[in-house]
């Protein structure tokens, strides 16, 4: 009986335990399911956060690229503007050259000249001479009477070259351009620095966009004017401080034969005197005689041209002093240089009364002789030596 009662009590107890176990298992499964869902949400949130970081990084890279492109566009805009300005300048130069060639063509046309037209031409020539005297400042009244002395400043570089100061600036800088074909300029603080043995270490060195030809280049008012290598008669105006080309021109009639027979590499010799920039060259049409052209150094416009009576045969160099051309001659084998042809563009000098002027004590030849109107001296390059000649002048 007791056993039977125990069984009746045990059955409900076991049933309640089993029921509670089922509830516990259901709760555990539910919690596990909830936990899995939270883990899935956390992973998705983490992925979402990572995607946002990736998008932010991509946006930063995109922003950098856009700013870089904008900066490039600004630079390109400035380059395009500069190219357009340069193109306009070259168009003006081309138009000027076309006008010049047109005038040359017209001048070669055979026309019947009326007596009144001849009178008109004579009148215009007289007026032209008046304008030339005004343009060239007739008050420049001194002429070369002799070469007093020479000083060999240094011996450096090739047999041919050019060295100079800028007579249009107040600074004492020295410029060295070595060789008849090159594109490197050396700038020295002063002549003392240039004379030092290790002078190239203290020089400011810069490279031209196009090399020069010959040794007839000149520096004036902060610009280098030179004959471009490989061109017939192109003159380039180069800004030394900004290191860029500011203008170009074609010198009519030049470049076909050397300016001087004994310096065959120089087809165009540029010179500076009290009146500014000149070009010296020779033309076959003049029988090899030297032609001089006055050039406006600001606009590179040709102001006037003169056919001289000085021949380029046996000439080695020339220079301008106060509207007057002095041509230096030598022997093909080298010897004492001498000035034996003078041409004054205003006819203020009787060239037939000028004696032959000899350079003192320098046996050899010159590849360059340039006049410095500020210091009244000649800067010459003779067989690799840099020479200064002091001048003796007198009134015309």
C-alpha positions in Angstrom: 0.0 0.0 0.0 2.8 2.3 0.9 4.6 1.5 -2.3 1.5 2.3 -4.3 1.2 5.7 -2.7 4.8 6.4 -3.4 4.3 5.7 -7.1 1.4 8.0 -7.2 3.5 10.8 -5.7 6.6 10.0 -7.9 4.7 10.3 -11.2 3.6 13.9 -10.8 7.0 14.9 -9.5 8.8 13.4 -12.5 6.3 15.0 -14.8 6.9 18.4 -13.3 10.7 17.9 -13.6 10.5 16.9 -17.3 8.2 19.9 -18.0 10.6 22.3 -16.3 13.5 20.7 -18.3 11.7 21.3 -21.5 11.1 24.9 -20.6 14.7 25.3 -19.7 15.8 23.9 -23.0 13.4 26.1 -24.9 14.8 29.2 -23.0 18.4 28.1 -23.8 17.5 27.7 -27.5 15.8 31.1 -27.5 18.8 32.8 -25.8 21.2 31.1 -28.2 19.1 32.3 -31.1 19.0 35.8 -29.7 22.7 35.7 -29.1 23.3 34.6 -32.7 21.2 37.4 -34.0 23.1 39.9 -31.9 26.4 38.5 -33.2 25.1 38.8 -36.8 24.0 42.4 -36.1 27.3 43.2 -34.6 29.1 41.8 -37.7 26.8 43.8 -40.0 27.4 47.0 -38.0 31.1 46.3 -38.0 31.0 45.8 -41.8 28.9 48.9 -42.2 31.4 50.9 -40.1 34.3 49.6 -42.2 32.5 50.4 -45.4 31.9 54.0 -44.1 35.6 54.3 -43.3 36.5 53.0 -46.7 34.1 55.4 -48.3 35.6 58.3 -46.2 39.1 57.3 -47.3 38.0 57.1 -51.0 36.4 60.5 -50.7 39.6 61.9 -49.3 41.6 60.4 -52.1 39.1 61.7 -54.6 39.2 65.2 -53.0 43.0 65.2 -53.2 42.8 64.2 -56.9 40.3 66.9 -57.6 42.4 69.6 -55.9 45.4 68.3 -57.8 43.5 68.4 -61.0 42.3 71.9 -60.2 45.9 73.1 -59.5 47.0 71.5 -62.7 44.2 73.3 -64.6 45.3 76.6 -63.1 48.9 75.9 -64.2 47.7 74.8 -67.6 45.6 78.0 -67.8 48.6 80.1 -67.1 50.7 78.2 -69.6 47.9 78.6 -72.3 47.8 82.3 -71.5 51.5 82.6 -71.8 51.5 80.6 -75.1 48.7 82.8 -76.5 50.6 85.9 -75.6 53.8 84.5 -77.2 51.8 83.5 -80.3 50.4 87.0 -80.6 53.9 88.4 -80.3 55.2 86.0 -83.0 52.2 86.8 -85.2 53.2 90.5 -84.9 56.8 89.6 -85.6 55.7 87.5 -88.6 53.6 90.4 -89.9 56.5 92.7 -89.6 58.8 90.2 -91.5 56.1 89.9 -94.2 55.9 93.6 -94.5 59.7 93.7 -94.8 59.9 91.0 -97.5 57.0 92.7 -99.3 58.9 96.0 -99.3 62.0 94.2 -100.6 60.0 92.6 -103.4 58.4 95.9 -104.2 61.8 97.6 -104.3 63.0 95.1 -106.9 60.2 95.9 -109.2 61.0 97.9 -112.2 58.9 101.1 -112.3 59.1 104.2 -114.3 60.1 107.0 -111.9 58.6 110.5 -112.5 60.7 113.6 -111.9 58.4 114.7 -109.1 58.7 111.2 -107.5 62.5 111.6 -107.5 62.2 115.0 -105.7 59.9 113.4 -103.3 62.3 110.6 -102.6 65.2 113.0 -102.0 63.0 115.0 -99.6 62.1 111.8 -97.8 65.8 110.8 -97.5 66.7 114.2 -96.1 63.9 113.8 -93.5 65.0 110.3 -92.8 68.5 111.6 -92.0 67.0 114.2 -89.6 65.0 111.4 -87.9 68.2 109.3 -87.6 70.1 112.1 -86.0 67.3 112.5 -83.5 67.0 108.8 -82.9 70.7 108.2 -82.5 71.4 111.3 -80.3 73.8 113.4 -82.3 75.3 114.7 -79.0 77.3 111.4 -78.8 80.4 113.1 -80.2 83.4 111.1 -79.2 85.4 108.7 -81.4 88.2 106.2 -80.9 91.7 107.7 -81.1 93.7 104.8 -79.8 94.0 101.7 -77.6 96.0 102.5 -74.6 96.7 99.2 -72.8 95.5 95.7 -72.3 95.0 93.6 -69.2 94.7 89.8 -69.4 92.2 89.1 -66.7 92.2 85.4 -66.9 92.8 82.4 -69.2 90.0 79.9 -69.1 87.7 78.1 -71.5 88.0 77.2 -75.2 89.7 79.1 -77.9 86.4 80.8 -78.8 84.0 82.4 -76.3 82.6 85.6 -75.0 82.6 87.4 -71.6 81.0 90.7 -70.6 79.3 92.9 -68.1 75.8 94.3 -68.5 76.3 98.1 -69.2 72.6 98.7 -68.6 72.7 97.6 -65.0 74.4 99.0 -61.9 75.7 95.6 -60.6 79.3 94.4 -61.2 78.4 90.9 -62.3 80.5 89.1 -64.9 79.0 86.7 -67.5 81.0 84.0 -69.2 79.7 82.1 -72.3 82.3 79.5 -73.3 82.5 78.1 -76.9 80.9 78.9 -80.2 78.0 76.4 -79.6 76.8 76.0 -76.1 73.7 76.6 -73.8 75.3 77.2 -70.4 75.9 80.7 -68.9 78.2 81.3 -65.9 77.4 84.4 -63.7 79.9 85.7 -61.2 79.3 88.2 -58.5 82.2 90.4 -59.5 85.5 90.3 -61.4 87.4 89.3 -58.3 85.3 86.2 -58.0 85.8 85.5 -61.7 89.6 85.8 -61.3 89.8 83.1 -58.5 91.3 79.7 -59.5 88.1 77.8 -58.5 85.8 80.4 -60.0 83.3 77.9 -61.5 82.5 76.7 -58.0 81.3 80.1 -57.0 79.4 80.9 -60.2 75.7 80.9 -60.7 75.1 78.5 -63.6 71.9 78.3 -65.8 71.0 76.7 -69.0 69.3 78.3 -72.0 66.3 76.7 -73.7 68.1 76.8 -77.0 71.9 76.9 -77.6 73.7 79.9 -79.1 75.7 80.0 -82.3 79.0 81.9 -82.7 80.3 84.4 -80.1 78.3 87.5 -81.1 75.9 87.5 -78.1 75.4 90.5 -75.8 73.8 91.2 -72.4 72.0 94.4 -71.9 69.3 95.7 -69.4 69.1 92.2 -67.8 68.5 90.4 -71.1 70.7 88.1 -73.2 70.5 88.6 -77.0 71.9 85.8 -79.0 71.8 84.0 -82.4 69.9 80.7 -82.0 72.0 77.7 -83.1 70.6 75.9 -86.1 68.6 78.9 -87.4 69.5 81.1 -90.3 68.9 84.5 -88.7 66.8 84.1 -85.5 67.7 86.4 -82.6 66.4 85.4 -79.2 65.8 87.8 -76.3 66.3 85.9 -73.0 65.4 87.2 -69.5 68.3 86.3 -67.3 66.5 86.8 -64.0 63.3 84.9 -64.9 65.2 82.5 -67.2 62.7 82.5 -70.0 62.5 83.7 -73.6 60.6 87.0 -73.9 60.9 87.7 -77.6 62.3 86.5 -80.9 63.0 88.1 -84.3 64.4 87.3 -87.7 67.2 89.7 -88.9 66.6 90.3 -92.6 69.5 89.4 -94.9 71.7 87.9 -92.2 73.0 84.4 -91.5 74.0 83.3 -95.0 77.7 84.1 -94.7 80.0 84.8 -91.7 80.1 88.3 -90.4 84.0 88.0 -90.3 86.1 85.7 -92.5 88.5 84.9 -89.7 85.6 84.1 -87.2 83.5 81.8 -89.4 81.3 80.5 -86.5 79.8 84.0 -86.0 77.1 84.8 -88.6 75.5 87.6 -86.5 77.5 89.8 -84.1 75.4 91.8 -81.6 76.9 94.9 -80.1 76.0 97.6 -77.6 77.1 101.2 -77.5 75.7 104.5 -76.1 72.7 104.2 -78.4 71.7 100.7 -77.5 71.5 97.4 -79.5 73.1 96.8 -82.9 73.5 93.8 -85.2 76.6 93.4 -87.4 76.6 90.9 -90.3 77.7 90.4 -93.9 75.6 89.8 -97.1 76.5 88.2 -100.4 74.6 91.0 -102.2 77.1 93.6 -100.8 80.1 91.6 -102.0 80.8 90.5 -98.5 80.8 94.0 -97.1 79.6 94.4 -93.5 76.0 95.5 -92.9 74.9 97.1 -89.6 71.4 97.3 -88.3 70.0 99.3 -85.4 67.5 97.3 -83.3 65.1 98.5 -80.7 66.2 96.3 -77.7 62.7 96.5 -76.1 60.5 95.5 -79.1 63.2 93.9 -81.3 62.0 96.1 -84.2 64.5 97.0 -86.9 65.0 100.8 -86.8 67.4 101.2 -89.7 70.0 99.4 -91.8 73.3 100.7 -93.3 75.5 99.0 -96.0 79.1 99.9 -95.0 82.3 100.0 -97.1 84.1 97.7 -94.7 84.7 94.2 -96.1 84.5 91.0 -94.0 87.6 89.5 -95.7 90.4 89.1 -93.1 88.2 90.6 -90.5 88.1 88.9 -87.1 85.7 91.1 -85.1 84.0 94.5 -84.9 82.4 96.7 -82.3 80.3 99.9 -82.1 81.3 103.1 -80.3 79.0 106.1 -80.4 77.2 105.3 -83.7 80.5 104.3 -85.4 81.5 100.8 -86.5 85.2 99.8 -86.0 86.3 96.6 -87.9 89.3 94.7 -86.6 91.4 92.8 -89.1 94.2 90.3 -88.7 96.2 87.7 -90.7 94.8 84.2 -91.3 97.8 82.8 -89.4 97.4 85.3 -86.5 99.3 88.4 -85.7 98.8 91.9 -84.4 95.1 92.9 -84.7 94.4 96.3 -86.2 91.5 98.6 -86.9 91.6 99.8 -90.5 88.0 100.4 -91.4 85.6 102.8 -89.7 82.1 103.6 -90.6 80.0 106.4 -89.0 76.3 106.0 -89.6 75.8 109.8 -89.4 78.8 110.7 -91.5 80.2 112.7 -88.6 83.7 111.1 -89.1 85.9 111.4 -92.1 87.0 107.8 -92.2 89.7 108.4 -94.8 91.7 110.6 -92.3 91.6 108.0 -89.5 95.0 106.2 -89.1 95.2 102.4 -88.6 94.9 101.6 -84.9 96.9 98.6 -83.6 96.1 96.6 -80.6 99.0 96.6 -78.1 101.3 93.6 -77.7 98.8 90.8 -78.2 99.9 88.3 -80.8 97.1 86.0 -81.8 93.5 86.5 -82.8 90.2 87.6 -81.2 86.9 85.7 -81.4 85.0 88.5 -79.7 85.5 92.2 -79.0 82.6 94.0 -77.3 82.5 97.6 -76.2 81.2 98.5 -72.8 79.8 102.1 -73.0 79.5 102.3 -69.2 83.2 101.7 -68.5 84.5 102.9 -71.9 86.5 99.6 -72.3 86.7 96.7 -74.7 85.9 93.2 -73.4 87.7 90.7 -75.7 88.3 87.0 -75.9 91.6 86.1 -77.5 92.7 82.5 -77.9 91.1 81.5 -74.6 92.2 84.6 -72.7 89.7 87.2 -71.3 91.2 90.6 -72.0 90.2 94.2 -71.2 91.4 97.0 -73.5 91.4 100.6 -72.2 90.5 103.2 -74.9 91.7 106.7 -75.8 89.0 108.8 -77.3 88.7 112.3 -78.8 85.9 114.5 -80.1 84.6 113.9 -83.6 
